């Protein structure tokens, strides 16, 4: 059995075990046996006896949707990190760093707080507003960083910082100027990232977006490998470079927008996870894409569990913990790239 297959099976097993532990642990402890019985009770239409009513509510209604959303967001952000690093051929690319996440949150803020024209408000939905904001931010950063056929690393980082700062200021402005004070809490949650209060109805759309990203990048694995050699060599190999780039830009904006609308801004997952995976299995996207999805899911499940348990009687935003991990990683990587 190959090393990649063993690693994949190991990650899947670790993810299942970690999800069970994340459901079991929290402010109220639930035995792993009760977690198993609650899930089997629902999946077998009552053939397996349910645990007590309180344990069943905690497992099925409160924690399991949250843990699944954390896994889906982690996997989706990780593969979008892979896509953006392939697009600009730069190891520092990631939705949070390049302002794509900030664009999504700005789009959500403008829509949710009523700062868009009425005809747009009637036309858009929350995920669509997030997608358009992410797409606008992505295009601005990409166009500013491009120098002829090449992407300038310095311009890429500076444009990402500038766009993120502008969009964060825009989000803060509309928050303070909002005539809807009861909605401000939702916008503040977007700025920090959280899975608190997740329900089953909120899981389906992020699941579709994350698996769309995974499937698309799996299909494009060979063209992405060719892009690593440069646009001109890839084009000489028959890769439709411009079409691939447009696909990656649209996919990054779509997936990031949907995930930000569901969970808020959670940074650095798409930076840390792909690098860790490449360090172990190499640069082939046929291996990197699925393993990054699984590893990203595992990473964010543990980050969310830590956010719920690291402080007694209170919950940290999960975006705070990912930033605490990601910023030192980014600085070390920036130093090593010699930008």
Buried (B, 14 or more C-beta within 10 A) or exposed (E): EEEBEEBBEEBEEBBEEBBBBBBBBBEEEBEEEBBBBBBBBBEEEEEBEBBEEEBBEBBBEBBBBBBBBBBBBBBBBBBBBBBBBBBBBBBBBBBBBBBBBBBBBBBBBBBBBEBBEEEBBEEBEBBBBBBBBBBBBBBBBBEBBBEEEEBBBEBBBBBBBBBBEBBBEBBBEBBEEBEEEEBBEBBBBBBBBBBBEBEEEBBEBBBEBBBBBBEBBBEBBEBBBBBBEBBEEBBEBEBEBEEBBEBBBBBBBBBBBBBBBBBBBBBBBBBBBBBBBBEEBEEBBBBBBBBBBBBBBBBBBBBBBBBBBEEEEEBBBBBBBBBEBBEEBBEEBBEEEEE
